[in-house]
Each structure stands twice: as C-alpha cells, then as structure tokens.
C-alpha cells in the first residue's frame, strides 16, 4: 500500500505519494520554505553595480576602516 498525504496547492488539494521509509516533510518546514521563497521574490531583479560584482575601484575604498 502506498502511503499518501494531501497537499493544498494554489490550484486545490492534491494527493502526494510518499516513498516507503521516508518521512513526509513537516508542515512547519513547508511554511518556513514558503516564507523564505516569498522573501527572495521581493528582492527583485536589480541590475549589477556599474563596475560589476568585482569592481576594482570599489575594492580600493578604505573608508570602512
């Protein structure tokens, strides 16, 4: 017998089959993952800085010390 669990997705309820011997992901972990995904989506798609990720002139700034 295949063990299943019911998930509620954006398009309704779905049954998901579980692999024997592998525990289902707890609902709390799913909620945390969804929250982190929403946070990442809010960051947007900002372009790179003018000098790129490894800007040689920004590397030489000493105003932090």
Biopython code that builds the backbone (N, CA, C, O; Angstrom):
import numpy as np
from Bio.PDB.StructureBuilder import StructureBuilder

atoms = [
    (1, "UNK", "N", (0.841, -1.186, 0.000)),
    (1, "UNK", "CA", (0.000, 0.000, 0.000)),
    (1, "UNK", "C", (0.886, 1.250, 0.000)),
    (1, "UNK", "O", (1.826, 1.356, 0.787)),
    (2, "UNK", "N", (0.584, 2.156, -0.860)),
    (2, "UNK", "CA", (1.344, 3.401, -0.959)),
    (2, "UNK", "C", (0.764, 4.409, 0.020)),
    (2, "UNK", "O", (-0.440, 4.668, 0.032)),
    (3, "UNK", "N", (1.637, 4.967, 0.836)),
    (3, "UNK", "CA", (1.211, 5.990, 1.784)),
    (3, "UNK", "C", (1.134, 7.319, 1.051)),
    (3, "UNK", "O", (2.030, 7.657, 0.278)),
    (4, "UNK", "N", (0.077, 8.068, 1.289)),
    (4, "UNK", "CA", (-0.086, 9.369, 0.646)),
    (4, "UNK", "C", (-0.377, 10.428, 1.695)),
    (4, "UNK", "O", (-0.755, 10.128, 2.827)),
    (5, "UNK", "N", (-0.193, 11.648, 1.292)),
    (5, "UNK", "CA", (-0.604, 12.784, 2.104)),
    (5, "UNK", "C", (-1.275, 13.784, 1.179)),
    (5, "UNK", "O", (-0.982, 13.824, -0.016)),
    (6, "UNK", "N", (-2.160, 14.577, 1.719)),
    (6, "UNK", "CA", (-2.883, 15.568, 0.928)),
    (6, "UNK", "C", (-2.223, 16.928, 1.097)),
    (6, "UNK", "O", (-2.001, 17.392, 2.216)),
    (7, "UNK", "N", (-1.916, 17.554, -0.018)),
    (7, "UNK", "CA", (-1.320, 18.893, -0.026)),
    (7, "UNK", "C", (-2.334, 19.888, -0.570)),
    (7, "UNK", "O", (-3.140, 19.554, -1.439)),
    (8, "UNK", "N", (-2.289, 21.094, -0.062)),
    (8, "UNK", "CA", (-3.138, 22.159, -0.588)),
    (8, "UNK", "C", (-2.232, 23.101, -1.375)),
    (8, "UNK", "O", (-1.419, 23.823, -0.799)),
    (9, "UNK", "N", (-2.384, 23.083, -2.691)),
    (9, "UNK", "CA", (-1.584, 23.930, -3.564)),
    (9, "UNK", "C", (-2.444, 25.064, -4.099)),
    (9, "UNK", "O", (-3.625, 25.163, -3.767)),
    (10, "UNK", "N", (-1.864, 25.905, -4.913)),
    (10, "UNK", "CA", (-2.587, 27.054, -5.456)),
    (10, "UNK", "C", (-3.806, 26.625, -6.266)),
    (10, "UNK", "O", (-4.801, 27.349, -6.310)),
    (11, "UNK", "N", (-3.744, 25.462, -6.904)),
    (11, "UNK", "CA", (-4.866, 25.022, -7.732)),
    (11, "UNK", "C", (-5.726, 23.960, -7.049)),
    (11, "UNK", "O", (-6.478, 23.257, -7.724)),
    (12, "UNK", "N", (-5.631, 23.832, -5.730)),
    (12, "UNK", "CA", (-6.516, 22.929, -4.996)),
    (12, "UNK", "C", (-5.755, 21.845, -4.252)),
    (12, "UNK", "O", (-4.531, 21.887, -4.127)),
    (13, "UNK", "N", (-6.522, 20.862, -3.758)),
    (13, "UNK", "CA", (-5.954, 19.761, -2.987)),
    (13, "UNK", "C", (-5.432, 18.682, -3.926)),
    (13, "UNK", "O", (-6.051, 18.373, -4.944)),
    (14, "UNK", "N", (-4.278, 18.112, -3.565)),
    (14, "UNK", "CA", (-3.667, 17.040, -4.345)),
    (14, "UNK", "C", (-3.107, 15.996, -3.398)),
    (14, "UNK", "O", (-2.613, 16.327, -2.320)),
    (15, "UNK", "N", (-3.185, 14.724, -3.805)),
    (15, "UNK", "CA", (-2.562, 13.647, -3.042)),
    (15, "UNK", "C", (-1.153, 13.433, -3.559)),
    (15, "UNK", "O", (-0.911, 13.402, -4.766)),
    (16, "UNK", "N", (-0.233, 13.287, -2.626)),
    (16, "UNK", "CA", (1.166, 13.067, -2.973)),
    (16, "UNK", "C", (1.583, 11.728, -2.391)),
    (16, "UNK", "O", (1.387, 11.463, -1.205)),
    (17, "UNK", "N", (2.165, 10.878, -3.248)),
    (17, "UNK", "CA", (2.654, 9.587, -2.784)),
    (17, "UNK", "C", (3.981, 9.732, -2.064)),
    (17, "UNK", "O", (4.837, 10.518, -2.470)),
    (18, "UNK", "N", (4.149, 8.962, -0.982)),
    (18, "UNK", "CA", (5.376, 9.025, -0.205)),
    (18, "UNK", "C", (6.205, 7.770, -0.460)),
    (18, "UNK", "O", (5.659, 6.679, -0.626)),
    (19, "UNK", "N", (7.505, 7.930, -0.490)),
    (19, "UNK", "CA", (8.422, 6.807, -0.674)),
    (19, "UNK", "C", (8.451, 6.011, 0.630)),
    (19, "UNK", "O", (8.598, 6.596, 1.703)),
    (20, "UNK", "N", (8.314, 4.690, 0.553)),
    (20, "UNK", "CA", (8.345, 3.895, 1.784)),
    (20, "UNK", "C", (9.647, 4.108, 2.566)),
    (20, "UNK", "O", (10.738, 4.068, 1.998)),
    (21, "UNK", "N", (9.513, 4.333, 3.864)),
    (21, "UNK", "CA", (10.672, 4.537, 4.724)),
    (21, "UNK", "C", (11.155, 5.973, 4.802)),
    (21, "UNK", "O", (12.081, 6.261, 5.560)),
    (22, "UNK", "N", (10.562, 6.881, 4.048)),
    (22, "UNK", "CA", (10.968, 8.284, 4.062)),
    (22, "UNK", "C", (9.841, 9.099, 4.676)),
    (22, "UNK", "O", (8.696, 9.016, 4.232)),
    (23, "UNK", "N", (10.157, 9.877, 5.682)),
    (23, "UNK", "CA", (9.144, 10.674, 6.366)),
    (23, "UNK", "C", (8.719, 11.861, 5.512)),
    (23, "UNK", "O", (9.504, 12.410, 4.739)),
    (24, "UNK", "N", (7.478, 12.234, 5.671)),
    (24, "UNK", "CA", (6.963, 13.409, 4.966)),
    (24, "UNK", "C", (7.588, 14.673, 5.543)),
    (24, "UNK", "O", (7.984, 14.701, 6.708)),
    (25, "UNK", "N", (7.673, 15.707, 4.733)),
    (25, "UNK", "CA", (8.193, 16.996, 5.206)),
    (25, "UNK", "C", (7.136, 17.622, 6.106)),
    (25, "UNK", "O", (5.983, 17.759, 5.696)),
    (26, "UNK", "N", (7.506, 18.004, 7.321)),
    (26, "UNK", "CA", (6.518, 18.591, 8.238)),
    (26, "UNK", "C", (5.924, 19.883, 7.682)),
    (26, "UNK", "O", (6.577, 20.605, 6.928)),
    (27, "UNK", "N", (4.691, 20.162, 8.058)),
    (27, "UNK", "CA", (4.007, 21.364, 7.584)),
    (27, "UNK", "C", (4.761, 22.624, 7.988)),
    (27, "UNK", "O", (4.802, 23.589, 7.225)),
    (28, "UNK", "N", (5.361, 22.627, 9.185)),
    (28, "UNK", "CA", (6.103, 23.803, 9.637)),
    (28, "UNK", "C", (7.294, 24.081, 8.719)),
    (28, "UNK", "O", (7.582, 25.238, 8.414)),
    (29, "UNK", "N", (7.981, 23.038, 8.281)),
    (29, "UNK", "CA", (9.117, 23.221, 7.372)),
    (29, "UNK", "C", (8.645, 23.752, 6.024)),
    (29, "UNK", "O", (9.322, 24.574, 5.408)),
    (30, "UNK", "N", (7.492, 23.288, 5.565)),
    (30, "UNK", "CA", (6.934, 23.809, 4.306)),
    (30, "UNK", "C", (6.594, 25.284, 4.432)),
    (30, "UNK", "O", (6.839, 26.072, 3.518)),
    (31, "UNK", "N", (6.021, 25.650, 5.584)),
    (31, "UNK", "CA", (5.677, 27.065, 5.807)),
    (31, "UNK", "C", (6.920, 27.940, 5.820)),
    (31, "UNK", "O", (6.921, 29.034, 5.255)),
    (32, "UNK", "N", (7.972, 27.463, 6.460)),
    (32, "UNK", "CA", (9.226, 28.220, 6.501)),
    (32, "UNK", "C", (9.805, 28.364, 5.096)),
    (32, "UNK", "O", (10.269, 29.442, 4.725)),
    (33, "UNK", "N", (9.782, 27.291, 4.318)),
    (33, "UNK", "CA", (10.306, 27.346, 2.950)),
    (33, "UNK", "C", (9.489, 28.316, 2.096)),
    (33, "UNK", "O", (10.050, 29.053, 1.286)),
    (34, "UNK", "N", (8.172, 28.317, 2.275)),
    (34, "UNK", "CA", (7.328, 29.240, 1.514)),
    (34, "UNK", "C", (7.609, 30.686, 1.903)),
    (34, "UNK", "O", (7.633, 31.569, 1.045)),
    (35, "UNK", "N", (7.821, 30.928, 3.190)),
    (35, "UNK", "CA", (8.143, 32.275, 3.654)),
    (35, "UNK", "C", (9.468, 32.751, 3.073)),
    (35, "UNK", "O", (9.577, 33.893, 2.626)),
    (36, "UNK", "N", (10.461, 31.896, 3.079)),
    (36, "UNK", "CA", (11.764, 32.257, 2.511)),
    (36, "UNK", "C", (11.653, 32.511, 1.008)),
    (36, "UNK", "O", (12.313, 33.408, 0.485)),
    (37, "UNK", "N", (10.836, 31.741, 0.318)),
    (37, "UNK", "CA", (10.652, 31.951, -1.124)),
    (37, "UNK", "C", (9.999, 33.299, -1.394)),
    (37, "UNK", "O", (10.365, 33.992, -2.343)),
    (38, "UNK", "N", (9.015, 33.678, -0.544)),
    (38, "UNK", "CA", (8.378, 34.991, -0.717)),
    (38, "UNK", "C", (9.376, 36.118, -0.447)),
    (38, "UNK", "O", (9.366, 37.134, -1.142)),
    (39, "UNK", "N", (10.239, 35.942, 0.562)),
    (39, "UNK", "CA", (11.260, 36.960, 0.842)),
    (39, "UNK", "C", (12.204, 37.116, -0.345)),
    (39, "UNK", "O", (12.553, 38.233, -0.728)),
    (40, "UNK", "N", (12.613, 35.994, -0.923)),
    (40, "UNK", "CA", (13.533, 36.040, -2.063)),
    (40, "UNK", "C", (12.870, 36.689, -3.272)),
    (40, "UNK", "O", (13.535, 37.387, -4.038)),
    (41, "UNK", "N", (11.582, 36.473, -3.454)),
    (41, "UNK", "CA", (10.878, 37.055, -4.596)),
    (41, "UNK", "C", (10.773, 38.568, -4.470)),
    (41, "UNK", "O", (10.715, 39.268, -5.481)),
    (42, "UNK", "N", (10.749, 39.079, -3.251)),
    (42, "UNK", "CA", (10.651, 40.536, -3.052)),
    (42, "UNK", "C", (11.953, 41.243, -3.327)),
    (42, "UNK", "O", (11.963, 42.464, -3.480)),
    (43, "UNK", "N", (13.048, 40.521, -3.396)),
    (43, "UNK", "CA", (14.351, 41.163, -3.604)),
    (43, "UNK", "C", (14.462, 41.766, -5.000)),
    (43, "UNK", "O", (15.230, 42.702, -5.222)),
    (44, "UNK", "N", (13.706, 41.233, -5.917)),
    (44, "UNK", "CA", (13.676, 41.794, -7.259)),
    (44, "UNK", "C", (14.843, 41.362, -8.122)),
    (44, "UNK", "O", (15.651, 40.518, -7.733)),
    (45, "UNK", "N", (14.911, 41.945, -9.274)),
    (45, "UNK", "CA", (15.949, 41.619, -10.239)),
    (45, "UNK", "C", (16.789, 42.849, -10.530)),
    (45, "UNK", "O", (16.874, 43.301, -11.672)),
    (46, "UNK", "N", (17.402, 43.380, -9.501)),
    (46, "UNK", "CA", (18.227, 44.575, -9.671)),
    (46, "UNK", "C", (19.435, 44.247, -10.552)),
    (46, "UNK", "O", (19.991, 43.150, -10.491)),
    (47, "UNK", "N", (19.813, 45.203, -11.350)),
    (47, "UNK", "CA", (20.979, 45.000, -12.204)),
    (47, "UNK", "C", (22.253, 45.063, -11.365)),
    (47, "UNK", "O", (22.236, 45.520, -10.222)),
    (48, "UNK", "N", (23.333, 44.608, -11.937)),
    (48, "UNK", "CA", (24.621, 44.630, -11.250)),
    (48, "UNK", "C", (25.112, 46.061, -11.082)),
    (48, "UNK", "O", (24.714, 46.935, -11.852)),
    (49, "UNK", "N", (25.956, 46.320, -10.106)),
    (49, "UNK", "CA", (26.541, 47.655, -9.958)),
    (49, "UNK", "C", (27.326, 48.044, -11.218)),
    (49, "UNK", "O", (27.652, 47.189, -12.041)),
    (50, "UNK", "N", (27.617, 49.310, -11.357)),
    (50, "UNK", "CA", (28.271, 49.820, -12.569)),
    (50, "UNK", "C", (29.573, 49.094, -12.879)),
    (50, "UNK", "O", (29.865, 48.837, -14.048)),
    (51, "UNK", "N", (30.349, 48.763, -11.881)),
    (51, "UNK", "CA", (31.624, 48.093, -12.115)),
    (51, "UNK", "C", (31.523, 46.580, -12.128)),
    (51, "UNK", "O", (32.534, 45.901, -12.304)),
    (52, "UNK", "N", (30.333, 46.037, -11.948)),
    (52, "UNK", "CA", (30.169, 44.595, -11.880)),
    (52, "UNK", "C", (30.330, 44.107, -10.443)),
    (52, "UNK", "O", (30.479, 44.907, -9.519)),
    (53, "UNK", "N", (30.300, 42.835, -10.271)),
    (53, "UNK", "CA", (30.415, 42.266, -8.926)),
    (53, "UNK", "C", (31.810, 42.465, -8.332)),
    (53, "UNK", "O", (31.951, 42.633, -7.121)),
    (54, "UNK", "N", (32.815, 42.447, -9.162)),
    (54, "UNK", "CA", (34.194, 42.548, -8.694)),
    (54, "UNK", "C", (34.802, 43.852, -9.197)),
    (54, "UNK", "O", (35.730, 43.857, -10.005)),
    (55, "UNK", "N", (34.256, 44.948, -8.700)),
    (55, "UNK", "CA", (34.666, 46.275, -9.125)),
    (55, "UNK", "C", (36.027, 46.606, -8.506)),
    (55, "UNK", "O", (36.166, 46.630, -7.283)),
    (56, "UNK", "N", (37.014, 46.856, -9.339)),
    (56, "UNK", "CA", (38.374, 47.129, -8.856)),
    (56, "UNK", "C", (38.459, 48.427, -8.064)),
    (56, "UNK", "O", (39.210, 48.491, -7.091)),
    (57, "UNK", "N", (37.719, 49.459, -8.445)),
    (57, "UNK", "CA", (37.801, 50.718, -7.717)),
    (57, "UNK", "C", (37.080, 50.621, -6.366)),
    (57, "UNK", "O", (37.534, 51.220, -5.391)),
    (58, "UNK", "N", (35.994, 49.899, -6.291)),
    (58, "UNK", "CA", (35.295, 49.739, -5.019)),
    (58, "UNK", "C", (36.135, 48.926, -4.045)),
    (58, "UNK", "O", (36.049, 49.127, -2.833)),
    (59, "UNK", "N", (36.927, 48.030, -4.552)),
    (59, "UNK", "CA", (37.782, 47.213, -3.703)),
    (59, "UNK", "C", (38.836, 48.059, -2.988)),
    (59, "UNK", "O", (39.298, 47.690, -1.908)),
    (60, "UNK", "N", (39.216, 49.189, -3.584)),
    (60, "UNK", "CA", (40.258, 50.020, -3.008)),
    (60, "UNK", "C", (39.735, 51.082, -2.055)),
    (60, "UNK", "O", (40.517, 51.904, -1.579)),
    (61, "UNK", "N", (38.458, 51.094, -1.762)),
    (61, "UNK", "CA", (37.921, 52.067, -0.832)),
    (61, "UNK", "C", (38.320, 51.699, 0.588)),
    (61, "UNK", "O", (38.153, 50.558, 1.018)),
    (62, "UNK", "N", (38.846, 52.674, 1.304)),
    (62, "UNK", "CA", (39.319, 52.414, 2.664)),
    (62, "UNK", "C", (38.491, 53.143, 3.711)),
    (62, "UNK", "O", (38.914, 53.234, 4.864)),
    (63, "UNK", "N", (37.293, 53.678, 3.336)),
    (63, "UNK", "CA", (36.512, 54.458, 4.282)),
    (63, "UNK", "C", (35.821, 53.617, 5.343)),
    (63, "UNK", "O", (35.210, 54.175, 6.254)),
    (64, "UNK", "N", (35.896, 52.320, 5.258)),
    (64, "UNK", "CA", (35.291, 51.465, 6.269)),
    (64, "UNK", "C", (36.202, 51.281, 7.486)),
    (64, "UNK", "O", (35.753, 50.836, 8.542)),
    (65, "UNK", "N", (37.470, 51.622, 7.333)),
    (65, "UNK", "CA", (38.425, 51.384, 8.416)),
    (65, "UNK", "C", (38.792, 52.638, 9.137)),
    (65, "UNK", "O", (39.587, 52.600, 10.076)),
]
sb = StructureBuilder()
sb.init_structure("model")
sb.init_model(0)
sb.init_chain("A")
sb.init_seg("    ")
for serial, (resi, resn, name, xyz) in enumerate(atoms, 1):
    if name == "N":
        sb.init_residue(resn, " ", resi, " ")
    sb.init_atom(name, np.array(xyz, "f"), 0.0, 1.0, " ", f" {name:<3s}", serial, name[0])
structure = sb.get_structure()
